[in-house]
Amino acid sequence: MSKAILARKVGMTQVYDEQGHALPVTVLEAGPCYVIQVKSAASDGYSSIQIGFKEKKERQINRPLRGHLKQAGVKSCRYLREFRVDEKNLSEYPPGRELRADMFSAGDYVDVSAVSRGKGFAGSIKRLGFARGPRTHGSRYHRGPGSLGAVDPGRVFKGRPLPGRMGGSRRTVQNLRVVQADGDKNILVIRGSVPGPRGGLVEVKTTTRK
């Protein structure tokens, strides 16, 4: 069964396993989330659920969205995201159902998606891992992107790796193991690193890899 939840990144720390080994983990504030809408293949052409996370002042929500949330019995949500679910499992997600971190358990493997930390404009060495130029013999070309073409073809081909904006894009890390899931405290502890800054929105779902 595929499971999904929205979370907020708290930060990284370390925990110890039964053998005393230190494990680098990321702590997420997962849920409580609420099922806002259920889509089926008969009505929408595919099966999925829409879930909401984090409260928002009701006066900051426009009227169409307010009516959309009211149908599920939810007052307000700051974030809305949609996740694909098998048609046979849709009955387990009625509108208004509360989803907590304990829907996962220790030992589960999940895929985590978030917007990576933006780093602004970066050169080709930092952004793409290019090798630097010689430092001696008066080369005067140390951190440049290299040759962009001579007289022929006389232009720069599309797709040429060049300096530019780095980070700030959606990234997914697959097959991370859940170390701890606490439904009472809404805490999800995942081994490894998760994209994005502290406080950023994170999507957690059952991994698609085996």
N, C-alpha and C positions, 0 to 999 in steps of 0.2 A: 504494500500500500504506500502510495506517495504522500508525504506529509510536507507542509510548508508553514513558515511563520516569518513575521517581520521582527526586526530587532534593532537596537541601538548599540553601537560599539562603545564599550566602556574603557577598554585599554588592555594591555598585556601584562602578564605576571608569570609565575611559575608554580607548579604543584609537584608533589612527589608521589610516585606510584608505590605499589606494595614492595618492590625491590629497593626502594630508596633512591631511584633515579629521578632527577629533576626534569620535568617536562615543560617546555615553553607553551603557554596557552593564551588564548584571547578570551576575555570575558565579555559576554553580550547580555544586554537587558532585553530579553525576548518576551514580547507580549506584556499584558494580555492583548490579544487581537480578537477581532470579531468578524464573522462571516457576513459580508454585506450583500452579495449577490451570487446566485448559482446559475451557471449557463450549461445547457444541455445540448446534445447534438440535434435533437428534434427542433428546438426553438432557435438556436444560434449557429448551428453547424459544427460546433465543437463543444467539448465539455471542460469546464474550468470553474474556479471559485474566485471571487474577489474578496479580499480581506482588508480591514482597516486597522490602523495602529496609531496610538498617541492621540490624546484629546486636543481639541482646538476650541477657542471661543466660538460660540454659536453665531455671534454677530459677524464673525469673519468668514462665514460660509455662505455662499450664494444660495438663492432659493431652490434652483433645480437640484443642487447637491444635497440640500437639507431635506428635500422630499425623497430623494434617493435613499438617504440614510434612514429616514423615518420608516420606510417599508421594512427595513430589517430590525427596527426597534432600537437603533443606535442614535444617540444625540449628535455626536460630532466625532470626526476623525481627521487627523492631520495628513496621514499618508494612506493612499489606496493603491494596492497592487493586485495583479491577477496571476494566478498559477494554474497550470494545466493539471487536471485530475482525471483519472480513469472514470468512464461512465458508470461502471459498477460501484464505485465508491462515493458517488455524489450524495447518496442518501445519508451518509455519515456527516455531511456538512450542511445542516439546515441553516437558513438565514438567521442571524442573531447568535449563533453558537460562539462561545468563548474559547479561544485557543491559547493555551499556556505552554510554557517551556517544557513541562513534563510530558508533552506529547512525544518528545524524543526521550531516549534513555541512553545511559552510558554504554558505549560500544557501537552506537549507530554511526554510519558514515553519511556525511552531508556535503552538498555543494553550496558555496557561499558566494554571493554576488554583491558588489558595491561599486561606487564611483571612487576611483583611486585618488590619492592626494595630488592636487595640482602643484606643479613645480615651475610653472612659467616657461619662458623661453630658455632653451638649453642648446648647447652646441652638439656637434656630431659625436664627440667623444663621450660625453655624459649620456646623451639621449640614445645613441645607437651602438656604443661600444667600439667606435673606430680606434685604430691605432694612431698615435701621435707622430708628427714628423720628427726628423733629426733635431737634436738639441745643439749640435755643434757645427763647425765649418761654415758658419754664416748662412744657414739655410733660410732663416727668417720666415719659416713656415712651420709652426709648431702644432697648432690645434685646429687647423683648417680642415674642410671636408675632402680635400683632394681634387684631382682633375675633374672638370666638368665637360670635357670634350675639347678637341682642338678645332682646326679649320673645318675639318669634315667630321661629323655632320654639321657643325656650326650651331648647334642648339642643345638644350638640356632635355633629355628624354623624360617623359612623365613617369612618376614613381621613383625617381632618383632619391635615395636617402639623403636628407639634408637637415641642417639645424631647424628647429621649430618648437612649437608648443609641446611640452612634455607633461604627462599625467592628466588628471581630470577626465578620465574616460572609464567607461564601465568595464570591470574586470571580474572574472569568475575563477575561484580556486576550487578545484574538485577533490573529492575523496578525503575530506578532513574528518577525523574521529571525534565524536562527542565524548568528553571526559566526565562531565557532570551536568545534570539537568535538575533544576530546583523550581518546581511550579509555584511554591509559596512565595519565594523571593523573586520570581521571574528572571532567574539567572541561567544562562547557558554557557558552559565552559567548553571551548573547542581547542583541540591541539593544533598548534601552528599559528601562522599569521593570517590576518584578514585584511583585505584592501580597505582603504579609506582612512580618514582622520577619526580621532575620538569624537563621539557624538554623532557620527554619520549613520545614515540608514543602511541596514544590511538585510539582504534576503537570504533566508536559510531554507533549504529544501532537501529532500532525500536525494542522495547521489544517483546519477544516471550511469555511473561506472560500477562494475562489479568487482 
